[in-house]
Amino acid sequence: MEKQIKAMSLFANVGIAESYLGEENIRVVIANELEPKRAKFYSHLYPETDMVVGDITDDKIKNELINKAKKEKIDLIMATPPCQGMSTVGKKDKNDIRNILIKHAIDIIKEVKPDYVFLENVPEQLITKIKYNNKEILIPDYIKDELGNMYNFNKQYVINAADYGVPQMRERTIILLTKKSKNFIWEFPKKDRKVITLKEAIGDLPSLDPELYDLSPEEQLKIFPDYEKKKLEGLKVSRWHYPPKHIYRQVYSLMHTPSGKSAFDNIDKFKPRKKDGSFTKGFKNTYKRQSWDKPGYTVTMYNRTIGSQNNVHPGRYIGKDDDGYDLYSDARVLTIYELMIITSLPKNWNIPNWASEHFIRQVIGEGIPPLLVQKIMHQLVVNNE
């Protein structure tokens, strides 16, 4: 049996990236997360991992992580700092303090000197500058300046999860470092020949009508007479495949929006409107249904909102309304269960009972598709035998 790889996970979120590492004989023995609620979720999933809760910029926390890593003789450090300061969905503020969290991860790496390092962030990291030695420098150049003497770097940094069996188009920057004494360069695996579409991933799941939280139950059933029946069918598949809650005026627009289209493409009668009846403004990738014949779009933190980017279920044509206009099913965002599938999480992912829907959706939106991580880590394991 190959040697077990002992890992430490920094900026661990709830441990989504770690979902399949056990299958590769990689054991995360130490993890760090700033937010106690995320750390609690992580410990629920991985009770044997030593979770250090606290701010990595605090010298006390940083030194605790360094000392524990040295004691455990950590082979691999995974660091996935927050991306909101760089992401296209965020404000892209070059002065966002989260952009420099990578420095604190590098401090730990330089002290622990693991054999391998896995650094992940959004592609915008490659063009984001931070202050270093009284000048601005691109983050990848900073990493090379700090670690280039000790480590070999992979050649290609940007990877799309959809190329590796994940039914989601999610581009990421992943920098893989291998200690030079190991005499090999850790590269990405070969791309899969087949891309998994949404139809293949979630097309067989029961259709669901949304819950209209601004209407009464009686009004809900007038609009969606099969709401309760569909809800029960969904729950038979998974406790996490239940109707998302939406405002009727948004649902009304999407009921008349075909797969792959935005409600902004509709005739005026079915375009998105505000509460006062005036038209809502937005980009063509908002109020938009996804397409059956493609992988899902990048899941963001805002995946419960119809009006955010590419969040709406593809839907299916179901006939005409009373006025002769085309109608489409599933005028809603994806369920938590559907998000789990297109993120490549286990279908039996052990979500704690105390976690709210909003919180679950948020941590999934911030997670790295674990199947992608597994395939990258497999490359490491093969070379470590």
C-alpha positions, 0 to 999 in steps of 0.5 A: 500500500502506498504511503499515506499523505498527511495534509493540513487544510487552510481556509477550510470552509466546511471541507468540501474539497476534502470529500474524496481525499480518503479514497486517495489515502490522503488524511487531513489531520489539521484544518483551520477556519475563521468562522466558528459555524463553518468550523462546526460543520467541518468537524461534523463531517471530519470529527478526527481532524484537529480543527483550529478555529481562528484568524490566520493573521493572528500570530497566536493562531498562525504559530499554533498551526505551524507547531502542530504541522511540524509535530504531525510532519505534514506532507501537504498543505492545501490553502484556498483563501477567500476570493471575494476581493478578486472574483467577477461576482465580487467588487474586484477591489485590489485593496480588499484585505482578503487578497493578501491572506495568501501571504499568511499561507506562504508564511506557514508553508515556509516554516513547515516546508511540506513536500507538496502545496495546493493553492487554489483561487479564482482565475482573477488571482493571476492578474491581481496585485498585492504590495510586497517589498514596498511595490505592487506585484502580481500574486503568482510572481509573489508566490514564486519569489517566496517559494521558487527556491524550494519548490517546482511549480506546475506549468498551467495554472487555470483549470475548468472543472467541467473538463474533469467529469464535474457537471459545472463550468467552474474555472479556477487557478490552482498552483501545484508545488512540489519540493525540488528534492522530489524530482517531479513536477505535479501537473493537472491530469488529462482532461476527460473526453466527455463533458457532463451536461445538466441533462445527464446530471439532474435531468432525471430528477422530479420537477418541482414548482417553487414555493410562493412565499408572498402568496397564500397556500390557496393562491399557490395551489391555483397557480401550481395545482400539483405543487404538493404532489411534486414536493412529495416526489422530490422528497422521496429522492432526497430531503434536500430536493424540495421547492425553493422559495420565491416571489411570484412576480419573479416566478411569473417572468421565468414561467414564460422563459425557455431554457438557456434564455434570460427573462430580459429576452421576453416580451415586455409582458413577461420581463422582470419587474419591481414591486411597484410594477416598473421594469427591473434592470439587469444583465443578460446572465441574470434572471436566466435559465441554464441550458440542458445541453451544457454543464451548469454555470459556476455556482456562486454564494448567491445561488438561491436568488432568481435575479443573480447570475445563471441560477434558474433551473433549465425547465421544460416546455409544458404547454400554453397559458390561458392567453396562449403564451408558452409555459415552462416548468421549474421556474426556480433556482436549483435545489440544494440536492441539485447543487450537490450533484453539479458540484460533485458532492456525494449524494449522501453528503452528511449535512448537519441538521442545524445548518440553515438553507441559506448557510448550506447554499453559501458554503456550496457556492464557495466550495471547490468541486471535490471530484476535481480535487480528487483527480488532481490529488490522484496525480500526486498519489501516483507519483508518491508511491 
